[in-house]
Amino acid sequence: MDQYAVVGNPIAHSKSPSIHTHFATLTNQELVYSTLLGDEVEFENQVREFFEKDGKGLNITVPFKERAYAMCDILSQRAKQAGAVNTLLMGKNGDLFGDNTDGIGMVRDIVNNHGQDLTDKRILILGAGGAVRGVLEPVLAENPESVTIANRTLEKAQALADQFDCLASSFEALEGPFDIIINGTSASLSGSLPPLKDELVNGQTWCYDMMYGKERTVFLQWAYERGAEGADGLGMLVGQAAEAFYLWRQVRPETASLVETMREQM
């Protein structure tokens, strides 16, 4: 059967094998999806060996997304904008193609699974790291009224804003409320929160945290306590996998039911 895998370090915790196995069952595709522990020195050789052995596609996760990007012969526009890839496939002519499905996975989760329209909305994105860079192009493709990037280090936010033709701000200078707030910082992993003003949200604000967990993230808790609604990034995880699955198999699986099942199992 066709072989697929996810490469990262660490990798044992990855939910990708169960997600893609579910997609395969759902769409009647015959494939095997496994994990591959990436080696800090041998990563590029591991990728080449996988495809030389007739592997069909790879997902790439931390810390190898930028190194995978550098290996590609052909890059999608969204991968070029992100400066990193999370999905690889080998073309029939032997060219390695790289894509970044994180942003479109998040946008599809927000729009399709949560019914939020990004068009003509004032959007605030927290953070200016790789996670935010990876989602900006798909967010801007939804034609929002404005996108503001806020970061503790204003220079990083400004550099990203200049590249993507959007706005930049320090946390202190932000003026709300916003229609949509997306947390792309890793603050939720440490249980901390950027210095956010209460005025950034009201009862009409909808918030999204790229992180997810069994309990509500500290960012979403902050939003709920101020009357806003929102969702975490579990659907983004499933959504980016669904887009990768589509690139490989030309079949786009339904995601909402799997997100619900995974939520129940957490």
Sequence and secondary structure as in RCSB ss.txt:
>XXXX:A:sequence
MDQYAVVGNPIAHSKSPSIHTHFATLTNQELVYSTLLGDEVEFENQVREFFEKDGKGLNITVPFKERAYAMCDIL
SQRAKQAGAVNTLLMGKNGDLFGDNTDGIGMVRDIVNNHGQDLTDKRILILGAGGAVRGVLEPVLAENPESVTIA
NRTLEKAQALADQFDCLASSFEALEGPFDIIINGTSASLSGSLPPLKDELVNGQTWCYDMMYGKERTVFLQWAYE
RGAEGADGLGMLVGQAAEAFYLWRQVRPETASLVETMREQM
>XXXX:A:secstr
 EEEEEEESS TT  HHHHHHHHHHHHT  EEEEEEE  TTTHHHHHHHHHHTT  EEEE TT HHHHHHH SEE
 HHHHHHT  SEEEE TTS EEEE  HHHHHHHIIIIIT    TT EEEEE  SHHHHHHHHHHHTT  SEEEEE
 SSHHHHHHHHHHHT EEE STT     SEEEE SSHHHHT      GGG  TT EEEES   SS  HHHHHHHH
TT EEE THHHHHHHHHHHHHHHHS     HHHHHHHHHH 
